[in-house]
Amino acid sequence: MPPAPKTYWFHFKYWGAIIPIAIIASFLYKTILILGIFNEIKDFNTESCEKITGPKDFMNCEDIILSDEPGVIYASCDPVRSYYNNIMGVNKLVPGQPVENGAIWKVDYNQQPADIKKLDMSPLQDYHPLGISLYIDPVSGEKTLLTINLSHNELPSVEIFTVQQDELVHKRTIRHPELYSPNSVHILQDDRFRSQDGTPSFFFSNDHYYSSPLLKQAETFLFPKTNVMFYNARTNQTQKVIDRLAFSNGVTGTDDVLFVSETSAGKVRQYKINRKTDKQGLPYVSLDFERETRVNGSPDNLHYYPEKEILAIATHPKPIEFYKMVTAPDINKAPKSPSEIDIWDISTGETRMILQDDGSLYGTSSTGIIDIKHSKLIVSGVFEEGVLVCDL
């Protein structure tokens, strides 16, 4: 009598169903985590915070940076972003609606009340700033400010200014085919990477690959096709240094280390920067991946403090609420998306939350910077009025 055939708990014919189910389940699990659907939001460390507001167009400040002047920050703000969000492919402007320029603001938050000034940047027009980066020459003290500009009528650009008191003197506009969806910028300070006119080299993130609004929406959730580029001011060329990221966003670091936030993956990556010189004597860079950390939602802009080895991460802990707000018919009437600031301690690898707000005080956190000398945390919100200043 022949032996009974062996039975198995699976059969190869079932893999045709098992593999697609596993892929879908993995996608749904990651999506739920990234959208923060089950994240519990509670106010944390907001007792000492004060919301600083000013003129009505001091709003929608995507990025902020510290000056070398005590208690002074520069803020990159664009009021029209409430109606025209090129990053997310949302345009709610009606024909004939006036479109005001964005601006860079200088804020002295140590003053009572805070001294808030819009910097004079004429004759630059069609200016809608996003990420900003500041370089202060250690010898001359000259301040060079780089800003991303998402112009409405021209291709995106990086605008270079010299900061002179309460005025920005425009020096140069940089456009390049690979600068197609720029978000954040980080200046390389090494003098070997400067052009003859003093223009610095810099890293920048492209937050989307597609230009179609519909494809942008799909890409945000489905396709890791974004990158980080390096613009070499000596050669006027770019090179792709990181590829296949899921919504590359904030970039920051030093001349030796680079951090980039991967918004749709809920994590921040750390890279070693290798600065080299080729046979022709021209400098170039390469990156080595080192490690990453996850956050409680979607990370936005980043700021690094090498003296303390800490990285400040602005996080959207409820990304689903943020996306609802972006696509709402009237963003000013939509419930505010919560805010969160996290700290990644590079020396220990620990990531911890230092601020969380349900949006009732200050929502849509896009940047958090730390004034270490004065123990202050300053937060900007991409769809908020003014900035938030907190004691640490």
Beta strands, then each sheet from edge to edge (+ up, - down):
strand 1: 50-52
strand 2: 61-66
strand 3: 72-77
strand 4: 84-85
strand 5: 90-91
strand 6: 103-108
strand 7: 115-118
strand 8: 129-136
strand 9: 143-149
strand 10: 157-164
strand 11: 167-174
strand 12: 182-187
strand 13: 202-206
strand 14: 226-232
strand 15: 237-245
strand 16: 248-253
strand 17: 257-262
strand 18: 267-277
strand 19: 283-294
strand 20: 298-305
strand 21: 310-316
strand 22: 339-345
strand 23: 351-357
strand 24: 365-371
strand 25: 376-381
strand 26: 387-391
sheet 1: 1+ 26- 25+ 24-
sheet 2: 2+ 3- 6+ 7-
sheet 3: 4+ 5-
sheet 4: 8+ 9- 10+ 11-
sheet 5: 12+ 13- 14+ 15-
sheet 6: 16+ 17- 18+ 19-
sheet 7: 20+ 21- 22+ 23-
end
